[in-house]
Amino acid sequence: MVGINLAQDLLNLTPDSFEQPVATPELFIKIDRLAKITKEIEKNLVRSQAREPALHKKLKINYSKALNPMQLAAATATEGPVLVIAGAGSGKTRTIIYRVAYLLERGVPPEQILLLTFTRKAAREMMTRASRLLKDDRGTRIMGGTFHSFANHMLRRYSKLIALKPDFTIADTTDSADIIDFVRRELKLDKKKKAFPRKGRIQEIISKARNCDVPIPAIIEDQYTGLSEFTDDIELVAAGFTGFKRNHHILDFDDLMEVMREALKQSEPFHQRMAHLFRYVMVDEFQDTNTIQKEISDLLASKHRNIMVVGDDSQSIYSFRGANFENILRFPETYPDCAYIRIEQNYRSSPDILDFTNSVISQAKIGYRKHLFSRKKRKGKPEVRGFYDQTSEAEFIVDKILELREAGVPTSQMAVLYRATFHGTFVQAELLKRSIPYVVYGGIRFTERRHVKDMIAYLRIILNPLDAVCWNRVLKLIPGIGSVTASKIVRHVREHGGKFEFADFERSKYGVDLVELGDTLGRAADPHLSLASKIELLRAYYAPILANLEADHEVRLRDVGVLYELTARYEDLERFLSDFALDPPSNQFQDRTTPRIDESEEDPVVLSTVHSAKGLEWNTVFVVHLLDGLFPSDKAVGNIEE
């Protein structure tokens, strides 16, 4: 169901309410080129695979029984480049799982298969299910994970080939913003008369420029025109940001991609090792890769050319993170001889919804031809409702939720989706008013909670005593220490080789607390101490600090307890911290650590951004705030390509 909110103050919105984009000659040329690529690849279209290829008698799994004809064609296409366009709900994951199993049954060693996915959870699920099909552990022995986790693993493992120290620490997005803030203050840019961009916005600009592989001025001119007067200063911050990370032995997420790409391009021994290791490369959700990730994929597959990419150009929703949907459109340009397979049978939605979807997809100027279909029975067309304000919209949705609950639909099978979190505020209020439990996806992540980041900072200092970002964070928890003093202490640590010794500060007003911190970190750094014991020691130290900071400190300490649970399967601190940064607990895990809206036994209704809902499904879905300028955003309305 689609809810359209026609709020009174938005009634006058028309296409003229937005700055209309102008199509340039260059854009027309690009559109024509992409349209030509997607049209010409039709000649490579694989129609179907009616039965298993040769050796089918020796295979334990009956692939033709388990898969539909086009899924089978994809699962058994092993040699050379393969492009699979898999529509929403078409069994894409199942197809990849069976392809992994098929390769293994054909005798390919697990270590020669690389599966790159959007999340490590997805990779683990596919690997585990492949092993279940084969009834052995081969599926779990392939190399699977995200681009970032794969790069982290390989850069550490083969660091000697590329002259990289393997004990670097990984900075997440928040850490990167903190470094940028430090550099910004060091350059005195926070003292300018005009409001200089905040750290988060600068981090966003720098990251987008790197992910799109374009200069910072080009990104600002294209997407942040209001900040054009600060372009030179932002470039200065970017240079300082890079220098700071290099000096403190830190890599951020973007560094992992850039260093991996440069290692593959510049180090022939490293490139050859990767090519030797991985004979088969598979990339899931290829429409959500960025420019650098596409280049990494091509470099990894350059020797054997056995690369399969799976995705759907109609499902690209991460351009704000630098994802480039052109990657999947241009795949045939890179591999003109690729096999082209379309999986169009949908197992999730009714024909009514697919009719609606096909109608929308058909209006795209460029893209792969596709027509989704389903064998399910028709259940009625999607509803479009208009409202004059957000209150009446929220009341209607909650009325409908109660009606569906009475009809036997579990509340956990209902979801309200929106583009931005604040769009769900009125629905939340109405659910609270009527005592209906709900849970919010896409809010503050478990890993971004202040107290969790404090604990992680202590652990990162143990691993890398020169991590200035984490030192700055934990030092400011001590009364009497601000930014200036923290910087002074960080310099002291650096000059003394990362030792936790603070005798020089004993006479200061914060001396006793600083010495206690150093003593605690020193004991926690004992290599004979288990990871769980390290966390117990740090938790005991941190508990009174948290009690002085937060009234609900007991609730927050539960999150620290969750950290203890997460370390159960780890013996190595470096691996735990890398996984925590690259594969943070999911929204579902986060919800388990968050107090419920009430103590009801009833499962909650899900409220989520569309980005956090990717890959999930429910019986009933409400989409709210469908207004030009809100959903889609004004940035999309004002962009001719969007």
N, C-alpha and C positions, 0 to 999 in steps of 0.2 A: 504494500500500500504506500502511496506517495502522498505526503501532506504538503500542500503549498500554503505558506503563511502570507496573506496579503495584508500585512500590517498597514494601518492608516498612513503612517509617515512614509511608507514605501509605495503607496498606490500610484504615485506620479512617476515611478521609474519606467523609463522606456529605453530602447537601444540608444537614444540620443543622450541619455543620462550619463553615458560613459564616453570617454575619449575614443573615438573610432580609430582602429588601427589602419595603417596604410600598407598595402602590399607593394613591396619593392620588386624591381626586375630580378634581383638576385633570388628573392623568395620564389618567384614564379619558376625560375630555372631549377631550383632545388625540388620544388613540388613535382615538376615535370620529370625530373630524373628519378625520384623515388617512385612515382607512378609507373614509369617505364620499367623499373626493376621488378616491381611486384606483378606487373602484367607479363613480362617475359618469362618469369620463373614458372608460370603455369605449364610450360612445355615439359618441366621436370616433375610434374605432379605424379605421385604414385597413387594409382586408383584404389587398389586393395591388395591384400595378401590373403588369399583364400585358405591356404594351408601352410604348415610349417615348412621351411626350406629343407634341403638335404640334411641328413643325420637325425631327422625327427624321431626315428625309431630308437635312437640311443639316448634321447632326452627323457628325464624322469617327469618333467612337467608337461602337461597338455596345454600348450600355449594357445592353440586355436580354439579350445573350449573356454579358456579363462578370459580371452580378450575378443573384442569385436574386430572386424577386418582391418580397420585403420589403426587401431591400437596394436594389433599384431604386426602390421607393416612397420610401425615405428620400433617395436620391441626387437624385431629381427633384422633391422637394417643396421649392420655393424660396421661395415667398411666405408671409408670415405666420409666427406662432410654430409650432414643430414640436418635439415630444417623442419621442425615439427611445430605447426601452428595448432595449439590445443585450446579450443574454446572453453569458457567457464563451465565447470561441472562436467567435463568430458572424460574424467578418469585419467588425468595427466599423471598424477602421482602413481597410480596403479601401473600405468604404462612404463614409467621409468623403473619401477621396482622389478617388473618382469624383464626389462631389458638388461638390468644388472644380473638377474638370475640367468638369463639366456647367455650372456657373455661368459659367465662362470661355468655354466654347463658345457659350453663350447671349448672349455679348457684354458680360458684366459686366466692367468694368475691374478688373484685379488689385488695385489700390490700395483698392478699395471692399469687399474681403473681409477679415474679421478671423477668424483661427482661434486660439483659446485652448486650450492643451493642458496636460497635467500636467508634461511636461518639454519643454525646447527641442529635445532630440534627436528626440522624437516629431514635433514640428512640422516640423523640417527634413526628416525622412524623408517625411512626407506631402506637403510642398511639392515635394520633388525627384521623387517618384513621379508626382505630378500633371503635372509638366513633361514627364516621359518619355512619359506617355500622350498628351499634346498635341503632343509633338515640338517644343516651343519653350520659352522661359524664363518664360512667364506664371505657371506654378505657383509659381516661386520668388520672384515679385514681390508676392505677397499678403503681408499683415501676419500673421505667425505666431509664436507663442511662448507662454510661461507668462504668467499674470496679472502676476507680478512683473517679468519682462523687458519686457512691454508697458507697464506703468506707468512703469518707469524710462525707457524710450525717449520716451514721450509727455510726461512731466513735464519732462524736460530740453529736449525740442524746443520745447515751448510754455510754457516757464517764465515768460516775460514776461506771459502772460495770467493767471497766478496768483501773481505776485509771489514767485517762488521762484528762488533762485540756482541755476543749472544745474550748478555744479561740486561738488555734494555728493558725499561718499563713502558707500559702502554698508557697513554693519556686518553681518557674518554672525552666526550664533547664538553662536559662541564669543566674538566681540568684544562682543556685547551683554552676555553674562555677565560679562565683564571690567569693563565700564562699571558694571554693577550692583554688582560687588565693590568698585569704587572708591567709589561712592556709599555703600555699606553701611559702609565703613570711615570715610568722612568724617562719617557720622552717628553714629559710635562704636557701631554696633549689633553689631559683632563683639566688643565688650567685655562684652556682657551675661552675667549669671551663667548663665542658661539658654541652651542651644545654639540660636542663631538659625539659621534655614534657610540653607543654602549658596547660593552665587550661581546655580548651575544650576537649583536648585529655584525660586528666586525668579523667575528669567528665564522658566521654564516657566509659572508662575502668571500673570505679567504678560502673556505672549504669548497664553496660552489665553483670558484675559479679553478681550483685544483682538480676537482672532479670532472669539470667540463673541459679541462686542459686548455683554458684560454687565459689571457692576461687579466689581472684585476681591473684595470681601466675599462676593458671591454664589458666585464660583468656589471660594473657600476653604471656605465652608459646605457646598457640594455635593460637592467632590472632595478637599479637603485639611483635613478637620475637625480633625486633630491639630495644625494650625498656627493654629487660630482665635485663640489668645491673641496672635499676632503680627500680626493683620490690620492694625491701625493703623500699625504700623511698616513693613509691606510696602507700604502705600499711600504712606508717606513716601518709601520707596526708589523707587517707581514715579514719583513726582513729580520726584525728583532725577534719575532716569534720563532722563526727558523733557527736563528743563532742560539736562543735560549734552550731550545730542545736539544740541539747538538751538544751544547756545553754541559747539559745535565743528563745526557744519555737517555733521552725520552723519545719515543715515537708515538704519534697520534694515528688515528685510523687512516687518514689520508696518506701519511708517511708510509704505512705498510704497503699501500697500493703503489705508490711512486717508487719506493725502494725495490719492490718486487719487479716492477716493469723494467727499471733501469738495470737490475741484476740480470734479467733475461736478455736485455739488449746489449749490455756492455761486457758481461762476463761470459765468455764462450764456455769455460768449464762448467759454470753453473747452468747455463742454458742446455748444454749437452746432458748434464745429469738429470735435469727435469724431463728432457725429451726421452731419455733412456728409461726413466722411472714410469712414465705414464704414456701408455700406448693408446688408451681410449680416454677421451675427455668428454664429459657431459655437463652442460650448463642449464640449470633450471631457471625459470622466470627471466629469460634473456632480455625481455622488454624493459626490465628494471635495472639493467647493468649500466654503468657509466662508461665514458670514453676510454678511461684507463683500463677498466676491467675487460672491455672487449679486446683491447690490445694484448692484455695478459693472456686471454683465452687463445688468441691467434698464435701468440708466441709459443705457448705450451703445445699446441697442435701442429706446429710448423713442420715437424719431421714426419710423423705418421699420417697427418691430415684426417685422423679418425675423430672428428668432433661432431657431436650432436648438440644442438641448442633447441630448447623447448620453451615456448612462451606464446603470448598472444598480444599483438600490437594494440588490440582494443582494450587491454587491461593495464596499461601503463599509468600508474598513479603516483610515482615518486620523482617527478621532474624537479620538485622543490629540493630534493636531496642531490640533484645532479644527474639523475637517471636520464638516459638518452634513448627514447623509443626508436630513434633512427637506426640503432644498432641492429635490431631485428629486421628492419626493412632493408638494410644494406648488406645483410649476410650473403645473399646471392651475388652481390657485387664482388665480395671477397672470395666466394667459392661458387663460381658460375656452374660448376658441375654437380652441385649439391642435389641430393634427393630431397624432394619437397613433399611433405605429408601433412594433410589436414585431418584433425580429429574433431568431428562436429556433432556427434551424438551426445546429448546432454542427459545426465542421470540425476540431476538435482531439481530442475524446475519443470513446471507444467508448460505445455505448448503455448498457452496464453501469454505467459511471461516471455517466452522465447520469441514469439511474434513481435512483442514490444521491443525486445532487445535487438532483433534483426533489423527492425525498422530504423532504430537509432544508428546502428553500425553502418547501415547502407548509405547513410548521409555523409560519411567521412570522405573527404576528397582523395585521400591516399590510404593505402592499407591492403592487406591480403583479403581476397574474396573469401567469404565464409558464410555459411547458412546453418545456424544451430537448429537441431531438431530433437524431439523427444518421443519416446514410445509411451509416455505417461498419458493418463486421461486428462482431458481439459477440466479445469476447476473454476473458471471464471477469470475475467480480465483483471489486470492490476487497476486499482482505484486511484483516481486523482481527486483530491479534495482541496477546496480553497477556503481560507479563513481570513478574517479582517484583523485579527491580532493574535499574538502568541498565546495569550491565555485561553482563547477558544480553541486554538489548535491543540494545546496541551490537554484540555478537558476532553476533547473528542478522542484523543489517543488513549487516555486512561479509561474512558468509558468503554472503548473497544477492547482494551486489555481485560477489563473485568468481564465483559461479554464473552470473550474467547475462553477465559478461565472457567466460567460457568459451563461452557460447551465442552470442557475437558482438555483444553490445550494447556500444557504446563507453562507457567510463567517463565521458566528458564528457556523455553522455546520461542520467546518473543524478544525482539530487539528494536531499539530506536536508534537510528543512525543519523549522523550529521557530519558536516565538513569540519567544523571547529567546535571545541569542547563547550564554549559559552553558548552555542546554539541549543544545547540541551538543558539550559537552566530552568526554563518554565516547566518542562516535562518533569524534571527532578522535583521541583516544588510541588507539583500536583500529585506525584507519586507519594511524597512524604505526607501530604495533606490527607491522603486516603489510606495511609499505613500499608502501602504496597512495597515490599522489599525490592531494592534494585542494587545493581553494582555498576560501576563506571570503568570502562576500559579507556586507556589513552590519557589518563591523568598523570600525576607524578609517579614515576616508576620507583620500584623498590630500590634500585641502585642509585637513584637521585635523591633519596631522603638524606637529610643532613647528617643524622647520626650514623647511618650506614656508611656514608662517604668518610666520616671521621674514622671509623674502624678500619676501613679499607686503606686510608692514608697511613695509619700506624703500620699496617702490614706492608705497604709499599716501601716505607722507609727502611724496614728491616731488609727487604730485598735489594733496594737501591738507596743507600744512605745519602746519596747526592741529589735525591729527588726534591728539588726546591719547592715545587708546587705543594707537595704533601707536608713538608716541613712548615711552610707558611700557614697551612691550614691548622695543623695541630698546635703550633706555637700560639696562635691567636686564641686558643681555648684557655690559655693560662692568663689569669687576671694580671693586668699591667703590661701586657705585650700587645702592641699594635703593629701596623704595617712596617714602620721604620725600624722598630726594635727587632721584629721578626727577620727583616732583611739582614740586619747586623748579625744575628745569630746564625742565619743560613750561611753567610760568608765565613763565619768562624768554623762551622762544620766542614765547609769545602776546604778551607785552608788546613784543617787538621785531618784530611783524608777520610772524612765521613765517620769519624769516631764519635761515640755518644758521651763525650766528656765535657762537662760544663763548669769545672772548678773556677774558671775565670769570672763567672757570673754569680758566684755564691753570695756576694755582699749586696747584690741588687735586691729590689723589693720582690722580684719574682724568682730569686735565686733558688730557694728551697723547692719550689714547684718545678723549676727547670731541671734541677739535679734529679728529682724524682722521675721525671719523664725520661731522662737519659738512662737512669738505672733500669727502669721498666723495659725500655727498648733494648738495652743491652742483654737483659735476661731473656727476653722474647726472641732475640736473634740467635740464641744458643742452637747450633745445628743439631744437637741431640734431642731437642725438644720437638715433640710432634706438632703438626699444624693445629690440631684441636687444642692442645695445651697452650700454644701461643695465643689463641683466641681467648681462652679462659683467663689467661694472665692479663691480657689487654682489656678484657671486659671488666675484670675486677678493678683495674686502674681507672677505666673510663666511667664506670657507674656513678661515682660521686660527682664527677664533672658534669655529666648529663643531668643529674638531679638538681644542680645549681642553675642549669640553663632552661630546663623544660618542666612545666607543671605536670605533664603527662609522661614523665620519664619512665615509669614502670611499663607503660604500653610500648614505648619506643625501645626499651631494653629487650622486648620480645623479638624485635627485628634482629637484634644482635644475636639472640638465640637462634634465629633462623640461619644466620651466617654460620653458626656452629654446625647446624644440621647439614648445610651445603658442603662443608669441608669433609664430610664423612668418607667420600670416595676419593679423596686426594691425600697424597703423602708429600707432594712437592708444592711449596708455596708459589713458585714462579708459574707453574701450570694452573693453579687455582686462580691467581690474579689475572692471568691472560684470559682464561675462560670466562671469568666474571666480567671482564671488560668487553670481550668480543661476543659473548653469548649470555647476556644478563637474563635473570629470571623473567619469565613471560608475564603478561598481564594476568593470566589465570593464577600463576604462582603468587603474584603480588596480591591478588584479592584474598588469598588464603591468610595473608599476614595483616590484612586490614580489618578493623572491627566492622561487623555487619551493620547495616542501617538499623536493623532491629534484631531481636532474638527469635524471630519467627522460624519455624521449621520449613516454611515455604521457600522454594528456590527463587532467586531474584530475577527480575527483568533485567536485561542487559542494555545499558546505554553506552554507545561507543562512537568514536570517530570512524569514518569509512576506512581510514588507513589502518587503524588497530583491528578492524574487522576482517581484513584481508585473509582469505582462506577459511573463514568460519561460515557456518550456515545455521539458520533457524527456521522454524515452521512459519512464523509470521514476522514480517519486517516493516517498520514504519520509517520512511525517509523524510526528514523535516527540513524546513528552511530552504526549499528549492526556489530561490529567487536570484535572478541575474545580479551579480555583484556580491552575493553571499555564497551561493552554491549553484553554479560555479562562482569563484571569487572574481572580483573586479580585475585582477591581474589576468585571469584567463579570458574574460570578455574583451579586454583591451589588447590581446595578443592574437594576431591573425593566424599564427600556427596553431594555437590552442583552439 
